[in-house]
Amino acid sequence: MADDLGILLGGRADGGGPVHLLPRFANRHGLIAGATGTGKTVSVQILAEGLAARGVPVFLADVKGDLAGLAFSGSDKPHFAARAKQIGLDWGGKAEPFRAMPALLWDLFGSQGHRARATVSDLGPQLLARLLDLNDTQTGVLNLAFKVADEDGLLLLDLKDLRALLTHVADEAPRLTKTHGTVSTTSIGAIQRALLVLEQQGGVSFFGEPVLDLFDLMRSGPGGGYVSLLAADQLMQRPRLYATFLLWLLSELYENLPEAGDLPQPKLVLVFDEAHLLFDEAPKALVDKVEQVVRLIRSKGVGVWFVTQNPLDIPDSVLGQLGNRIQHALRAFTPRDQKAVKAAADTFRPNPKLKTAQVITELGIGEALVSVLDESGAPCPVERVLIRPPVSRVGAASAAERAALIAASPLAGKYDRDVDRESAFEKLRDRAAPEEAAPKTSVPRAGRPWGAPPAEAPPPRATGRVPKTLTQTTTERVVTNMASSAARTIGTQIGRAVLRGIMGSILKR
């Protein structure tokens, strides 16, 4: 929901009035945190509603599958009406306060939305190495393989291209070692095995063409900005693939969008649920890259919001870039929980009226501590806020509803058909079989004109051998050869005996 004051998030719990997010600061990034069941999903939903109503496209990772209700109009529920009255919304004064958001459905596996794909080259060796969980040595070999592909003009589109390239590098290892450094065939074998695991997990469907057009995520229409929903319920069973896709998306937007400066509202807002997966076991170089992208992508007109249970899941270098905060309840049952509560409280601008660390553990469902940027771009003092009810439907979409949305989508048919053009696999296959690809020619025998029939063979001499015929089987030929060999041996022994007898008779005389 949006009004002239900005995007309405809710009302102050003390009755002090509404709390709004200023649209021009939505690209200063944000954090939505809290324990399971405290209301994070509804906060994500109302953020998306408010942005979409202003024409700002939003990309959401729908981890639990319950955000697809954004595409459908909400309905009047007693607890929603009570919350609206509590925060001073004129809910009953509107003939129809509920509305649906224009939505696009996406799915890396293609079953619950349009296929979202990238090529192996798009991903690059660093992200691919993280996806495959490679060590430093194996990552070095993968970098070498990508360099060979660049030098030889080999397109890497899907996993069969990468497999063919690795086989080629292994075959050329002695030559490449002299020019590119040591090529470990053991590491190549380890990479091939990792690719096999990725294929068995269904990751092969992510690589290929047509590639996701980033501008399809930035659509707006008469109904407002489109909300792109990535079906991530199955994807969460493959957390490395999920994290790799989100990091690729973030880096692609950063590299391809032009500088935009300060805009009245963002071009696009990304909301990454289960954000800790982006940073779990990530090498420092990758975390540094994410920090750089998050810091600089604001100037491209893109806002990034992270959703997680615990603020400690986000590295400090990234957490410091998040200007807007919506903190739902945290539970302080363990020392780590208590540390998280203190860390969350310390990130807010203090409010003399609130004991922030204590209030975090006391918040009810649908309540949050909120601090957004004010007119000057500085964080507001933290406020205890009752989150407003959504105007779209809360909950998942059925399979039939998803199918109807996909069929009516402006992108229907664009990503449904696979494209498999000539790439590394086909080129290396043709190189490996040049003789089969070239036409075979016959060379005439010397001594007779071209095309003349061969001269009639003379009749066989009486040699005592078993004649060979064209109709002999393999077994018959073996037996024939053995018989001939035995005959030669016996003949030689008899000849020697006869010769010795003759010579002995002559000498005696």
N, C-alpha and C positions, 0 to 999 in steps of 0.2 A: 504494500500500500504506500502511495506517495502523495504528498501535498506540497504546497508552496514552500513549506519550511524544510523539506527534505524527505528522506525515507524514514517513515515512522517505525521505530523499533519497539516501543512500548511506553508505559507511564511510570513515573517515579512511585515507589511503594509508599512514600510518605505523603502522597497526594500533591507533590510539587509540580505536576504537569508532565507533558509528553517529552520523550527523548527521541531526537532525530539524528540520522546520519546524513551529513552534507554530501551531496552527490559528487562534488568536485574533489572530495577527499577519499572517495571509495577506492581510488587507485593508490592510496598510501598503505594498502595492504591491511590485513587484519587477522585476528585469532579468535576462534570460537572453541572453548574448552569446557570440559566438565565430565563427571563420571557418567557411566551408562545409566540411561533412564532419567536424566535430569532435565532434558528438553533441548539438547543440541540440535536435533533434527528439525524441530519447529523453528529455531532461530535461523538455521540455514534456509528454510523454506520462506520465511518472511523477508530475509535479505534478498533472495532471488526474486520474489514477487515485487518488492519495491524497486529494484533495479530494472526488471523487465517492463514494469508499468511506465517507466521513464524512457523506454526505448533502448536500454543497455542490454546487449546479449550477455548471457551467463553460461558458463560451462560447469556442470556439477558431476562429481564422481558419486554415483548412487550405490553405496557399498551395501546397504541392507535392502535395497529394492523398494524402499517406501517413500521415495521422492517423486515417483512418476505421477502421483496424484496432482502435481502442479499443472498437468495438462488438462485437468478437469475442474469444473466449478465446485466450490465447497457447499456446505449445507449448514443450516442453523442447528447448533447443538447447545444444550443448556449451559455447559461450563464455558463455552466460547462466549455466549451472550453475557454470562456473569462477569467474565474477565473484561469484555468490552465496556460494560457499565462501570466496572471498578476503575478503569483507567480513563474514563471520560469520553469514550468513543460514542458518536451518535449512530450506533449500530442499527437501532430500530427506526431511525429517521430516513433511512435509505430504502427504496423499494426493493433493490437487489444488490446487497453489498458484496455478494460472492461473484467470482469470475475465474475463468481458466486462463492459463498462460500459454502462448504459442510455444510448442515444444518440438524438439528433434530428438529421436532416440538413436543411440550409438551402442555398438557392441563389438569388441575385438574379435569375437567368434562368429558374429553375424546372425545369431539366433534370436536376439531380442532387440535388434535395431540395425541401422546401417553399419556396414563393415568399416571399421577404423583401422587403417593399415599404414605401414611405413616400409621402406625398403631397407635392406641390410646396410647399404651405403648411407642412407639417411641417418641411421642410428649411430654409425661410426664405431671404431674399435673400443673406445673407452666405455661407452654405455653397454655395448654388447658384451664386453669382458665382465662387467658387473652382473649383467643378466645371467651369464653362464657361470658365475662364481669362479673365475680364473685367478690363479696366483700371478705374481709379478712376471715370472719367466714365461708363462703361457700368454699373458697379455702382451709381452714383447713380441712373441712369435705372431700373434694375431695382428699387431701393428705392422709387422714385416709383410704379412700376407696382403693387407690392404694396400701397402706401398707397391707391391708387385702388381696388384690389380690396376692401380693407377698408371703404372709404367707401361703395362701391356694393353691398356684400353679395355679392360674387362668390367662390364657392368655387374654389380652385385645387387640383385633385386630380391631374391628369396633364398631360402636355406639350401636348396640344391646348388645354387651358384656358389655359396660359401663352401659347401662340401667339395665341389669340384676344384675350387681354388686351392683349398688345403691339400688335396691330393696332388695337384700340380706342383705346389711348393715342396712337398715331400719328395716327389720325383726329381725335382731340380735342386735338391738340397746341396749337393757338392758344388754346383756352379754358384748358387746364391750365397753360400758361405763365404766365398772369396770377395763378393761385392757388397753384401748386406749384413754380414756377421753370421754367427753360428745359428744354424737352423736345426732345432732339436726335433727329431721325428717323434720322440717320446711326448713332447708337448703337443705336437700336432695330433697324436693319438688321443691325448687327454681332451683336447678341444672337440674332436670328433665325437667322443663319448658324451661330452656335455651337450652337444647339439642333439644327440640321440635322445637324451633325457628331455630336452626342451620340446622336441617333436612329440614325444609320448605324452607330454602334458598339454598338448594342443597349441603350443606357442607358434607352431608353423603357420597357423592361420593369420597371425599378425603381420607376417612379412609378405610383401608382394604389391601388385598394382591392381586397380588404381589407388594412388596414395591419397590420404586424407588432405583435402584442400582446407587450409587454415581459415580461409575467408568464409567457408561454410559454417564455421563456428561463430561468425560475427554478423549474422543476419538479423535484420529487423523488418517488421511488417506493420500493417495497420493496427494490429493488436498489441504492438510493443516489441521489445527485443525477444528473440527466441531463446528459450532455455534449453541447452543441449544437455541431455542426461546420459551419461555413460553407465551402462549396466555393468556393475562391478561385483555383484553378488557371487558369481562363479569365478570371476577374475581374482577375488580375494583368496581363493585357494592356491593361487600362484602369485604370491606377494611380490616376487622379484619382477615378474612381467608387469604387474600393476605399477610398481614404482618406476620401472624403466620407461613405460609409456608416458607417465606424467612428466618425468624429467625431460624426455624427448620433446613433448609438447611445449613445455616451458622454454626450452632452448631454441626450438624452431620459431616460436613467436618472437623471441628476443632478436634472433638473427634476421628475420624477414620483414618485420614491421618497421616503417620509417619513424623517425623522431616526431613526436607530436607536441611536446611542451605541455604547458598547463592547460587542460581542457575543462569545460564546465561539467563534464561527466566522463567516465571512462569509455573507451571503445569496446572493452571486453573485461569481464571479471571471471577469474578462475577460482573455484572452490574445491580444495583437495581434502577429502575425508580420509581418516586413518593416516594422517600426515606423517606419523612416526615411521611408516614404511619407506618413506623417501630417504630417510637418514640412517636406518638400521644397518649397521655393518658397512656403511658407505666409506670409501677411502677419503682421506682428508682433502685430496685434490678435487674430488667430486663435491664435497660439502662447500669448499671454497668457491667452486663454480656456481653452485646454487645461490650462495650468498651474493655473489656478484650480479647474477641475473636478476634476483629479487630486488636488489638495490637499484639497478639501472632500468628495468623493464617499466618502471613507473613513467619514465619519460616517453615510452612508446604508447602510453594510454591504456595500459593493462594493469588491473589490480589482482593481487593474489591473496586469497584467504585460506588459512590452514585450519582444519578441524581435527581435534585430537582429544583424548581423555585427560592427558596430563601435560601441562606447559613444559615440563622438563623433557618431553619427547622432542622438542624443537631446539636445535643448537642455539646457544646464546648469540652467535653472530647473525643468525637469521631472525631470532626472536626480537632483536633490537630494531629490526626494520619494520615491525608490525605496529602501525600507529593506532589502530582501532582494536578494542578488546571487548569481547562478550564472554564473561566467565561464569559458567554455571557451577553448581555445588561440587565440592570435592570432599572426600571422606578421609579423615586422618586416623586411620587404624594402625598404620605401621610407621616406622621412622621415615621411610621414603615418602609416604603420603604426607606426613607432617612437613617434610622438607618441601614438597610440591606446594602445599598450602602457603607456606612462608614465601616461596619464590613467586607464586602468583600474586600474593598481596603486595610484594615489593615492587612489582612492575606497574602498579597503578599510581596515578597522582593522588596523594592522600586527600581524604575528605574528613575534616574535623568531626563531622557528625557520625562517622562510621568507624568501627574497629574492623578493618577489612579482613584480617586473617581470621577473626572469629566469625564474621558474617558468612564467609565462603563455606564454612561447614554447616551453617544453619539454613541456607537457601532451600526453598521448596521447589517442586517441579514447576517449570515455567518461569522461575525467577532467575535473575542473573545480575552480576555486578558488571556495569557497562561504563566504558570510558571511550569516547570518540573525540575526534579533532574538532576544535571550535573554529570560529571565523578566521582566526589568525594562524591556524594550523597547529596550535598547541593542544596537548591532551587536556580534556576536561577533567575536573575532579571526579573520582569514581562515584557512581550512584547505584543504589539498589533499585532494580527495574523489574516491573511485571511485563513480561514479553507479550506483545499483542497477539490475538488469534489470527491465523491465516485466512485468506479469502478463497484460496484454492483448496482442493480436497486433500485431506491428510490420509496418507496410506498408499498402498501399492496399486498398480494397474493390472488387470487380468490379461491373460494371453490374447483374448479377443480384442480388448481395448488397445493393446500394443500393436496388433496386426492392423487395426483400423488407422492408427496414427501413422504407421509406416507407409501404408498404402496412400494416405492423403498427404504425405510429406512433399514439400517442394523438391526434395532430393530423391524422390522415388525413382529407382532404376539406375542412378548414377554410380553407385558403389556395389551393385548386386552381382555384376558379371566380372569374373577374373580376367586379367590381361597377362599373357605370358609371352613377351617379346624376346628376341634373341639377346642373350646375355652371356655371362661367363660359362655357364654349363654347356650351352650349345657350341660356343667357340672352342672350348677346350676339348669337347667330344670330337669335333671335326679335326682338330689338330692331332689327336691321338690315333686317328684312323685315316691317314692320307692315302694309303694304298687302296682302301675300300672306296674312298670318294673318287679316285682317279679311274678313268676307263682302262681296261686291260687290252693289250694288243698282242697278236701272235707273231712270232718270229719264224720265217720259213727255214727249213733245213737246207744246208748247203748241198749242192750236188744234184738238185732236181728243181725244175721250174716251179714258180709259185702257183699253187693250185693243182699241180699234177699229182696223180695218184702215186703212192709209193710203189717201188719196184717189187715184183713178186719175190717172196723170200725163197731161197733154195731149200730143197728137202733136207730134213735133219740127218746128220751123220749118225752112223751106228756107234754110239759111244758107251752103250750099256747103261746110260742114265734114263731115269723115268722122265718122259717128255712132259713139259708143263703145258697146260691148256688154259684157255681163257675162262673155262667154267670151273676151275679148281677153287675149292674153298680155302679159307685161311689155314684150317687144320691140315688139309691135304697138302698145301704148299710146304708147311713145316715138316710133315712126314717125308715128303719128297726130298727136301734139302738134307734131312738127316740120313736118308738112304744113300743119297749121292756121296755125302761126306764119308759114310762107312765104306762104300765101294772103293772110293779113292784110297782110303787107308789100307784096306785089305789088299788092293792091287799093288800098292807100293811095297808092302811087306813081302808078298809072294815074289815080286820082281827081284827084290834084294836077295831072297833065299836062292832063287834060281841062278842069279849072277854069281853068288858065292860058290855054288856047286860047280858051275862051269869053270870058273877060275881055278878052283881047287883041283879039278881033274887035269887041267893043262899043266899046272905046276908039278903035279906028281909025275907026269910023263917026262 
